[in-house]
Amino acid sequence: MFEDLKKSLDKGLDVAFMNAEKLAQAAKDLAKEHKLNKEEAKKLLDFLVEKSENARKSVESEVQQLVRTALNKMEVVTRDDFKALEARVAKLEKGAKKATPAKKPAAKKVTKKPAVPASE
């Protein structure tokens, strides 16, 4: 029974990740196998396409959630966190520029040479 369940799941996953051409061929094969008319075969194909899209979206969603969870556990900074920090830094830099008065060039120091004693 467990093996049958595994085979069913494998087939389900295969269908989920088939492209349109493979799905059409699978529907055609199933239609021949079960002696379906054209209308029933078309309904079968539509059903397989819908199930494939739903399964793909579900798997994609679950993988994204798993990745998010793993990144949170590793405490990796997200793009949103990074952009928020960039915005804060830019705001602080603008505030610092406004608060700091423009510096005047420093006056040159004139140094006098020490007087040399006259020779006696």
TATA-V599129 format. One record per residue. N is the residue number from 1. SS is DSSP state (alpha for helix, beta for strand, coil for the rest). Layout:
# TATA-V599129
n ss
N SS
N SS
This chain:
# TATA-V599129
n ss
1 coil
2 alpha
3 alpha
4 alpha
5 alpha
6 alpha
7 alpha
8 alpha
9 alpha
10 alpha
11 alpha
12 alpha
13 alpha
14 alpha
15 alpha
16 alpha
17 coil
18 coil
19 coil
20 alpha
21 alpha
22 alpha
23 alpha
24 alpha
25 alpha
26 alpha
27 alpha
28 alpha
29 alpha
30 alpha
31 alpha
32 alpha
33 alpha
34 coil
35 coil
36 coil
37 coil
38 alpha
39 alpha
40 alpha
41 alpha
42 alpha
43 alpha
44 alpha
45 alpha
46 alpha
47 alpha
48 alpha
49 alpha
50 alpha
51 alpha
52 alpha
53 alpha
54 alpha
55 alpha
56 alpha
57 alpha
58 alpha
59 alpha
60 alpha
61 alpha
62 alpha
63 alpha
64 alpha
65 alpha
66 alpha
67 alpha
68 alpha
69 alpha
70 alpha
71 alpha
72 alpha
73 alpha
74 coil
75 coil
76 coil
77 coil
78 coil
79 alpha
80 alpha
81 alpha
82 alpha
83 alpha
84 alpha
85 alpha
86 alpha
87 alpha
88 alpha
89 alpha
90 alpha
91 alpha
92 alpha
93 alpha
94 alpha
95 alpha
96 alpha
97 alpha
98 alpha
99 alpha
100 coil
101 coil
102 coil
103 coil
104 coil
105 coil
106 coil
107 coil
108 coil
109 coil
110 coil
111 coil
112 coil
113 coil
114 coil
115 coil
116 coil
117 coil
118 coil
119 coil
120 coil
